[in-house]
Amino acid sequence: MIRLTGINKTYRMGDTEVRALAAVDLFIGKGEFVAIMGPSGSGKSTLMNILGCLDVPTEGVYELDGQQVQSLNEVGLAQVRNRKIGFVFQNFHLLPRQTILRNVESPLVYGGVSRSDRSERARILLEKVGLGQRLKHLPNELSGGQRQRVAIARALAMNPAIVLADEPTGNLDTKTSHDIMELFARLNEEGVTVILVTHEPDIAECAKRILRFGDGRLLEDTAGSKGGDTG
């Protein structure tokens, strides 16, 4: 599903060039559950942005479902993001004045789905994450764990093949964090490819595969406690 070949990413800061990724080769197959770890500045967030088509590499080839995406323009990248990728963020990024039903509907609006169909789809997804009785609630009426469940439901709105989660448990307590990871595990069992960035070893161990980055390079590719093959 995902193949990176010779990926480099360089940023210019004044007169200085900073290499965020260096010669990264990586394959992630359909249906994998992958955690990406590394200290601040290791390149993991840059990698996540490239995988999510939020940024493009300076050099190298990124293939997603056989399509080379590194040369797409902004419109093409936006289409890939909308059709193939769902995003979950540490701070939820929910619309505070909209009900959670409307929040989950929002990607479907941009996807051109009819109002009746998107309302039904959003309702089903919120039931899936255990919030079917809270459809008319605003985000500030929910706990942190519930808001993250809304964010996951929203990420699934367009039936993405891939869910990218950036520190999805960073603002949650231990029990809620593991509840969220169980939800990701269930989604993965249903065939969704899950890729998450985390700095928490116990969260990473919930994945089937752990990638450790340092100084912009892939240092280790090992199996998590859930097992699975490394690529």
Buried (B, 14 or more C-beta within 10 A) or exposed (E): BBBBBEBBBBEEEEEEEEBBBBBBEBBBBEBBBBBBBBEEBBBBBBBBBBBBBBBBBBEBBBBBEEEEBBEBEEEEBBEBBBEBBBBBBBEBEBEEEBBBBBBBBBBBEEEEBEEEEBBEBBBEBBEBBBBEEBBEBBBEEBEBBBBBBBBBBBBBBBEBBBBBBBBBBBBBEEEBBBBBBEBBBEBBEEEBBBBBBBBBEEBBBBBBBBBBBBBBBBEEBEBBEEEBEBB
